Amino acid sequence: MKALILVGGYGTRLRPLTLSIPKPLVDFCNKPILLHQVEALAAAGVDHVILAVSYMSQVLEKEMKAQEQRLGIRISMSHEEEPLGTAGPLALARDLLSETADPFFVLNSDVICDFPFQAMVQFHRHHGQEGSILVTKVEEPSKYGVVVCEADTGRIHRFVEKPQVFVSNKINAGMYILNPAVLQRIQDPSARIGQNCSIGPNVSLGPGVVVEDGVCIRRCTVLRDAHIRSHSWLESCIVGWRCRVGQWVRMENVTVLGEDVIVNDELYLNGASVLPHKSIGESVPEPRIIM
């Protein structure tokens, strides 16, 4: 089993200590914070820890490589040019995390507790969903983003940021278990989605895809470098590589565009199958092949 630990932050709230060493290497109870986590993961059966590193990455790598043999696990580095939050490091480490079909842990590097890793694994395998989040109770939930979930199953309904009226006293504890399938949901950094778009369910956008403002896409696959212009509606379609779909276009009913197809503005395509390198200048109201 694998684990990804997010260690790329600057640790500004612990300055001046973190001007000399990264925050995960600051001692807590006579041991670096990060080492508490790695030892607990190893004890729970994790055999490969991936560190999403950015700030002082060489210091982190030197220290943790010294621990690798002692703990009997593999420790790898995934380098960020700058801190990327939570989803960014997942995308960067996609190849390492998806080597097997096993679920993996994700941890914030500043979490210290009596780590319930084995209980988390059992819970995750029992419910059979794609992800699990460890939560903790707080006395003043109005200071946090809280998790609203079912009391008996733990199924999450929504997150509420700093509620002024009580809705829950549970907050995200910064530890997750995810299935590799969730990695396919992370937007490629080269893809761009405009404002006021509705994307999903069951949508896959390839690298370099541009979706302009106000577009609705449902149950579609949009391949590399395609461009969907503003206020178009796509449902149950496949858009090929480098296609251009104009403004206010509606495409549905398993419309398939081959490579490098251009669809002009304000057209309706109903079940059209368009061969590569074609330009569509009029609507296709009934299913047919465009050669």
N, C-alpha and C positions, 0 to 999 in steps of 0.2 A: 504494500500500500504506500501511496505517496502523500506528501504534504507540501503545500506552498506557504511560506511565511513572508509577509509583506514587510520588508525592512528598509524601504527606500526613503523614508522621511528624514527631515533635517533635525528633528528633536529640538526645536527652538525653545520649548518651554523648560528644557533642562540645561540651557546655556547658563554659565560658561562651560559646564562639564562636556557638552557635546561639541565644543569647538576642538576638543582633543581626540575624542573617540565617538563613534556613532552610538545613538541611544540604546540599541539592543545589546551593546557590550557594557553598559553601565551596570555595576554590581547591585544586586538586590538579594539580601541575606547571604552575602559573601559569595555570590555567584552571578555571572552575567545574566540579564533577563532572558536573552535568547537561549542560553544553555538550559534554563529551567524547562523551556518549551521543547527543545530538541530531545532532551533526556526523557521527558514524559511521552513524546511521540514514539521514540524508540521502544520504550517499555510497553506501549500499546500495539506494537507490531509494525510500525512504519519502518520501511527499509530504505526509503529515498526521500530526502528533504531537499526542496528547491528554495533557495533564498532569492527573492526579488530585490536586487540591490541597486542602489544609485549613489547615495552620499557615502563617501569613504568606503567604497566597495572593496578596495584592496586590503584595508584593515580587517574588514569582516571576513573576507576570503581566507586570509592568513590564519586568523584565529580559529575559524570553523574547520578548516582543513586539518588543523592540529587535533581536533576532536573526532574527526571522521573514523580513524582506525580504532580509537579507544571505545567508541560506541558501536562499532561494527555495522555502520550504515553508510550509504552513499549520500554525499552532500554536494549539490550542484548550484551554480550561480546563474541567474537570469538577469542580465544587465539592462537597466533602464537609463536612457539618456537624461531623464528627469523623472521625478515622482509622478506616477500615472494613476493614483487612486487605487481602486480595487479591481475593476474589470480590465484595465490596461495591462497589469502584470499577468493576469490570466491569459490574455491573448498572446503576450510575448512568450509565455511558457507553454503554449498550446501543445507543441510537439512532444515535450517531455511528459505532460500530464495525460496525454491521450495514448501513450504507448500501450496501455492495457485498458480493459473495460472496467476496471475496479474504480469505485469512488475514491475521492481524495479529500484531504483536509485543506482548508484555507484558514490562516490565522493572522490577525494583526500582531505585530511584534511586541506590543506593550501590554499584553494580557498576562496577568499572573493570577492563578487560582489553583484549586485542587482539580486538575484537568480531568474531566469525565470522558476521555476519548473512547474507551471501550463501550460505555453506555450510549454515546452518540452513534457509534457504528451500529449497534443493535437496533436503536430507534430508527435509524435511516433505512436499514435493510427491511425492517418490519413494515414501514408505511409504503415503500416502493416508489416514492416520487423522486424527482430529479435533484432535490436539494433539501438540506436541513440547516437551520440556524439555531445556535445555542442562545438562549435569552437568560436574563437575570432580572430580579425584582429590585426596584428602587423605591425610596420613600417619597421622593418629590418628582413624579413623572413629568410635571410641566416644564422641567428643565431639559428634557430629552425628546428625541424621536422615539415613540413607543410602538410596540408590536401588538396588534389586535388579532387574537387567534381564538379558536375553539378550545374550551377548557378540557374536553375529554380527548380529542384527537391531536391537538396542537396545530391543526391546519390554519395557516395564516390568511386572514381576510384582507388586511391593509396595514399600512404604516401611517401614523399620524405624528406630524412634527410639532413638538412642544404644545400639547393640548392644554387649553385653558379650562376645559371641562373634563372630568375624569372619564377616560375610555379604557385605560389599561395601566398597569404599573410594571409591565415587562418591557425591557429594552434589549436591543441587539448587543450581545456580549463579545462580538468580534471573532467568533469561531464558527466555521461552517463545514459541512460535508456536501460535496457536489459530485454528480455523475459527469463523466466526460462529455456527455451529450450537450450539456449547457454551454460548452465552449463554442459550439456552432451558432449560438445566439448572440455572441459578442460582435458588435459592429467592427468591420475592418476599418482601420484608421484612415484609409484612402477613400472610403465611401462617405458621402455627404447627404444628409437628410434635412430638408428645409423646415420652416415653421408650419404649425397647424396641420401636420400630416397624420394620417391614420394608417399605421403599418401593422398588419396581422389580423387574424391569426395565420400561422403556417406560411410565413414569408421568408425567403432566403435572398439576400442581396449580396452580390459578389464584390470583389475589390474594385475600386474606382467607379462604382455606381454613383450617379448623381440623381437625387430625387428633389425636385423643387417644391416650393410652398404649396400647401393645400392639396397634396396628392393623397389618394386613398388606394392602398394595395392590400388585397386579401388573397390568400391561398395561391401565391405566385412565386416563381423563381425568376430572378432578374440577374443575368450573367454579367461578367466582367465588363466594365467601361460603358455600360448602357446609360442613357440619359432620359429621365422621365420629366417632362416639363410640367409647369404649374397646373393645378386643378384637374388633373386627369384621374380617371378611375380605372383600375385594373383588378379584375377578379378571375381567378382560375385561369391564369395565363403563364406562358413561358416567354420571356424576352431574351433574345439571343445576344451574343457578344457585340458590343459597339452599336447597338440599335439606338435610334432617336425617336422618341414618342413625343408628339407635339402637345400644345396646350389644349385643355378641355376635350381630351380624347377619352372615349369609353371603350374598353376592351374586356370581353368576357367569354364564357362558354368554351374554355380550352382553346383560346386563340394562341397560336404559336408563331413567333417571329424568328426567322433564321438570322444568321449573322449579318450585321451591317444593314438592317432594314430601317427605312425612314417612314414614319407615319406622320402625315401632315396634321395641322391643327383641326380641332373640332370634328373629328371623324368617329364613326361607330364601327367597331369590328366585332362580329358575332361568330365565334368559332372559325375564324380564318386561319389557314395554314400558309404562311408566306415564306417563299424560298429566299435564300440569301441574296443580299445586294439589290433588293427591290425598293422602290419608292411608292408609297400608297397615297394616292391623291383623292380618293373617293371612298365613301363608306362601303362596308361589306355586311349587309344586313342579314344574310343567310350563310351558314357554314359552307366554305368552299376553299379550294387550293388556289393560291395566287402564284403563277409561274412567271 
